[in-house]
Amino acid sequence: MELLGIHHVSILTGMAERNYQFYTQVLGMRLIKKTVNQDDTTSYHLFYGDAEGNPGTDLTFFDIPHLGTGVPGASSISSTSLRVKTTAALKFWAQRFEQKEIDHDSIIERAGRQTLAFRDQEGTRLILVAEDGEQGVPGGVPWKHDEIPAEHAIVGLGAVTLTVNDPEPTALVLTEVLGFKKISSYPSLVGEFADIEVYATGQGGIGAEVHLEARPDLDRERLGRGGVHHVAFRVPNSAEYDLWVERLNHYRLPNSGKVDRHYFQALYFREPNHILFELSTDTPGFATDESVETLGKTLALPPFLEPQREQIEARLRPLEI
């Protein structure tokens, strides 16, 4: 049993149309699935990823139009990184962000890698990270975009940063329960705080890391638009998924039990600092009800919701994307 890396990160948006424009037209990611929130079918759930919808490349967004703005703080997934091939790609993106007036920082080093932090229109905190030949869990296949050369394109998810008041309980779950290993640390970027600890799983590398930041000075995050709802880690198949269910129960961690999302099997639980984790299978994938060529073209519903399509579509607001 070994988690392969980051499977997906799910974020809240109140502006699905602008969200679509930003992630597809500005960042050049592919809309690989337009569906509904299976726990609230009046809300859209949008998935952006690489050209093939591979696990480890997906940012997903729950569309909640009347959601208020969040307040950053502790007990949060405070940043999400996206992988590019080289530092030269970061320079391309810095110029692109300047041209398109995207809020961004300068290129700096984090955890021994060159990075470029930026924010979307709702304040979602994102970081581009350059691979620069680093080995580890492979990235995905760039989606073709007229304005973004393939060598500079986003190729998947990188590390997430967990910001907590007390890191020890979270570190214990990462290492003792989930099998991550602490591999390094790097100085805090915001003041005289403890070093940020780096934990890795699977083959390691950018797509298989969690960065743990201790911020005892912060109040708890108030989740709102632009905030990260949860991070999911990759389980290779259903057989190992069943073992993870047993493992969480063995450790007496309250959890959702088995949840079939059709495109993957999911298992949800909160670690001691209240951050929501998910374990998700790589199988069967997003091309179960659409071909790879037509991913994201129509409203996709899992089989258990398909009989309700007419009622679901009637309740959904029109989405002009």
C-alpha positions in Angstrom: 0.0 0.0 0.0 1.5 3.3 -1.2 -0.1 6.5 -2.2 1.2 7.6 -5.6 0.9 11.4 -5.1 -1.7 14.1 -5.4 -4.8 13.0 -7.2 -6.8 16.3 -7.4 -7.4 19.5 -5.4 -11.0 20.8 -5.1 -11.7 24.5 -4.7 -14.7 26.8 -4.3 -15.8 29.3 -6.9 -18.7 31.7 -7.1 -18.1 32.6 -10.7 -18.0 29.5 -12.9 -17.9 31.5 -16.2 -14.9 33.6 -15.2 -13.4 30.5 -13.6 -13.7 28.6 -16.9 -12.1 31.6 -18.8 -9.2 31.8 -16.4 -8.3 28.2 -16.2 -8.7 27.3 -19.9 -7.9 30.6 -21.7 -5.3 32.1 -19.3 -3.7 29.0 -17.9 -4.3 26.7 -20.9 -5.8 23.8 -18.9 -8.4 21.5 -20.4 -12.0 21.3 -19.2 -12.1 17.5 -18.8 -15.5 17.1 -17.0 -18.5 19.3 -16.7 -20.8 17.6 -14.2 -22.7 18.4 -10.9 -21.7 18.2 -7.3 -23.0 14.7 -6.5 -23.9 15.9 -2.9 -25.8 18.9 -4.2 -27.0 18.5 -7.8 -28.1 22.1 -8.1 -24.4 23.1 -8.3 -21.9 22.5 -11.1 -18.6 20.7 -10.6 -15.9 21.6 -13.1 -12.7 19.6 -13.6 -9.6 21.0 -15.4 -6.6 18.9 -16.2 -4.2 17.8 -18.8 -5.0 16.7 -22.4 -6.0 13.2 -21.3 -7.6 13.8 -17.9 -4.9 11.9 -16.1 -5.0 11.6 -12.3 -2.6 14.0 -10.7 -3.4 16.8 -13.1 -6.9 17.9 -11.9 -8.1 21.1 -10.3 -11.8 20.8 -9.6 -14.2 23.6 -8.7 -17.6 23.5 -6.9 -19.7 26.4 -8.3 -21.6 28.2 -5.5 -22.7 31.5 -6.9 -23.8 33.2 -3.6 -20.8 32.1 -1.6 -19.0 34.8 0.3 -15.3 35.6 0.2 -13.2 33.5 2.5 -10.6 34.6 5.1 -7.2 32.8 5.0 -5.9 31.2 8.2 -4.9 28.0 9.9 -6.3 24.6 9.4 -6.2 25.2 5.6 -4.8 24.1 2.3 -3.1 27.5 1.9 -1.6 27.0 -1.6 -1.7 24.6 -4.5 1.1 24.3 -7.0 1.0 23.5 -10.7 3.9 21.9 -12.6 5.8 23.3 -15.6 8.9 21.9 -17.2 11.5 24.6 -16.7 12.5 27.9 -15.1 12.3 29.3 -18.7 8.6 28.4 -18.5 8.2 30.5 -15.3 9.7 33.5 -17.1 7.1 33.0 -19.9 4.3 32.9 -17.3 5.6 36.0 -15.5 5.4 37.9 -18.8 2.0 36.5 -19.6 0.7 37.4 -16.2 2.0 41.0 -16.7 0.2 41.2 -20.0 -3.0 39.9 -18.7 -2.8 41.8 -15.4 -2.9 38.7 -13.3 -1.9 39.2 -9.6 1.5 37.5 -9.2 4.8 37.7 -7.3 8.4 37.4 -8.4 10.1 34.1 -9.2 11.7 32.8 -6.0 13.1 29.5 -4.6 10.9 27.2 -2.5 12.2 23.8 -1.3 15.1 24.0 -3.7 12.9 24.7 -6.8 12.1 27.9 -8.8 8.5 29.0 -8.2 6.1 31.7 -9.3 3.1 32.5 -7.0 -0.1 34.0 -8.4 -3.8 34.4 -7.6 -6.9 33.9 -9.7 -9.8 36.3 -9.8 -11.2 35.0 -6.5 -7.9 35.0 -4.6 -7.1 31.3 -5.0 -3.4 31.0 -4.0 -1.5 29.1 -6.7 2.2 28.5 -7.3 3.8 27.4 -10.6 6.8 25.1 -9.9 9.6 24.3 -12.4 10.6 20.7 -12.7 14.0 21.5 -14.3 14.7 17.8 -15.0 13.7 16.6 -11.5 12.7 12.9 -11.3 9.7 11.6 -9.5 6.0 10.9 -10.2 5.5 11.8 -13.9 3.5 14.7 -15.0 0.7 14.7 -17.6 0.3 15.7 -21.3 0.0 19.4 -22.1 -3.3 20.6 -23.7 -2.7 22.5 -26.9 -3.3 26.2 -26.7 -2.5 28.8 -29.4 -0.9 31.2 -27.0 1.0 28.8 -24.8 4.0 26.8 -26.3 3.9 23.2 -25.3 7.3 23.4 -23.6 5.8 26.1 -21.2 2.4 24.5 -20.6 1.1 23.2 -17.2 1.6 19.5 -16.9 0.0 18.6 -13.6 -0.4 19.3 -9.9 2.5 19.9 -7.6 2.7 20.1 -3.8 0.0 21.5 -1.6 0.8 23.5 1.5 -1.0 22.7 4.7 -1.0 25.6 7.2 -1.8 24.7 10.8 -1.3 26.0 14.3 0.3 22.8 15.6 2.0 20.6 12.9 2.7 17.5 15.1 -0.8 15.8 14.9 -0.9 16.4 11.1 2.6 15.1 10.6 1.7 12.0 12.6 -1.2 11.2 10.3 0.9 11.9 7.2 3.7 9.5 8.3 2.1 6.9 10.5 -1.3 6.5 8.7 -0.7 7.6 5.1 3.0 6.5 4.7 4.5 9.8 3.8 8.2 10.4 4.7 9.7 13.7 5.8 12.4 14.5 3.3 13.5 18.1 3.9 12.5 21.5 5.1 12.9 25.1 4.0 12.7 28.5 5.7 9.3 30.2 6.3 8.7 33.0 3.7 6.6 35.2 6.0 8.7 35.8 9.1 10.3 34.2 12.2 8.3 31.0 12.1 9.5 27.3 12.1 10.8 25.9 8.8 8.2 24.4 6.4 8.5 20.6 6.4 8.4 18.6 3.2 6.7 15.2 3.1 6.7 12.9 0.1 5.1 9.6 -1.0 5.4 7.1 -3.8 8.1 8.0 -6.3 8.4 11.5 -4.7 9.0 14.6 -6.7 6.8 17.7 -7.2 3.6 15.7 -7.8 3.9 13.6 -4.6 4.6 16.2 -1.9 2.8 17.9 1.0 4.4 20.9 2.6 3.5 21.5 6.3 3.6 25.0 7.6 3.3 25.9 11.3 1.6 29.2 12.0 0.5 29.4 15.7 -0.3 33.0 15.3 -3.2 32.5 12.9 -6.9 32.2 13.5 -8.7 29.3 11.8 -9.5 29.8 8.1 -13.0 30.9 7.1 -13.7 28.9 3.9 -15.3 30.8 1.0 -14.8 31.5 -2.7 -11.3 30.9 -3.7 -10.6 28.6 -0.8 -9.5 24.9 -1.1 -12.2 22.4 0.0 -10.0 19.3 0.1 -7.0 17.6 -1.3 -7.1 14.0 -2.7 -4.3 11.5 -2.8 -3.8 8.8 -5.4 -4.7 5.2 -4.8 -3.7 3.0 -7.8 -6.8 0.7 -7.8 -9.9 -0.7 -6.1 -8.0 -3.5 -4.3 -5.7 -1.0 -2.5 -8.7 1.3 -1.9 -10.4 -1.5 0.1 -7.2 -1.8 2.2 -7.2 1.9 2.9 -10.7 1.7 4.1 -9.6 -1.0 6.5 -6.5 1.0 7.5 -8.4 4.2 8.5 -10.9 2.1 10.5 -7.9 0.3 12.2 -6.6 3.7 13.3 -10.1 4.7 14.4 -10.2 7.7 12.1 -13.7 8.8 11.5 -14.3 8.7 7.8 -17.0 8.7 5.1 -16.8 5.0 4.2 -16.7 4.0 0.6 -18.1 6.6 -1.8 -18.4 5.8 -5.5 -17.9 8.9 -7.6 -18.2 6.8 -10.8 -14.9 8.3 -12.2 -13.1 7.2 -9.1 -13.8 5.7 -5.7 -13.4 8.1 -2.8 -12.8 8.0 0.9 -12.9 11.2 3.0 -11.6 12.0 6.5 -10.4 15.0 8.4 -6.9 15.0 9.9 -6.5 16.4 13.5 -6.2 20.0 12.4 -9.6 19.6 10.5 -8.2 19.7 7.0 -10.3 17.4 4.7 -8.3 14.6 3.0 -9.6 12.3 0.3 -8.1 9.0 -1.0 -9.1 8.5 -4.6 -8.5 5.7 -7.1 -6.8 6.3 -10.4 -9.4 4.0 -11.9 -11.6 3.9 -13.9 -10.9 7.5 -15.0 -12.8 10.3 -16.7 -13.2 8.6 -20.1 -15.8 6.2 -18.8 -18.8 8.1 -20.2 -17.0 10.3 -22.8 -14.2 9.6 -25.2 -10.8 11.3 -24.5 -11.4 13.4 -27.6 -14.8 14.7 -26.3 -14.1 15.2 -22.6 -15.9 18.2 -21.1 -18.2 18.8 -24.1 -21.5 18.0 -22.5 -23.0 17.8 -19.0 -21.9 14.4 -17.7 -23.9 12.6 -15.1 -22.9 9.3 -13.3 -25.3 6.4 -14.0 -27.1 6.8 -10.6 -28.0 10.4 -11.5 -28.8 9.8 -15.2 -32.5 8.9 -14.6 -32.8 12.4 -13.0 -31.2 14.3 -15.8 -34.3 16.2 -16.8 -34.9 17.4 -13.3 -31.3 18.2 -12.7 -30.9 20.2 -15.8 -34.1 22.1 -15.0 -32.6 23.2 -11.7 -29.2 24.2 -12.9 -28.6 27.8 -14.0 -27.5 28.1 -17.7 -23.7 28.0 -17.9 -22.3 30.0 -20.8 -18.9 28.2 -21.4 
